[in-house]
Amino acid sequence: MANIRSVQDYKEFLKENRELLHKNAVRIEDLSPDDDWILDDEWDVIYEQEAIKHVRV
């Protein structure tokens, strides 16, 4: 993995590896309902926190 030291480095990494990331991504619809990742409530908390931070009034 690239040596990422800044947000710009990270953006460049994402840009350079976009197709590889998409190729290896797993759609949540493809996971079984009893998958540990889906059952972990931590993701719901993270999603809610991010949604609250990015809500525009």
Salt bridges, closest charged atoms under 4 A:
GLU29 OE1 - ARG27 NH2 3.33
GLU50 OE2 - LYS53 NZ 2.95
GLU50 OE1 - HIS54 NE2 3.18
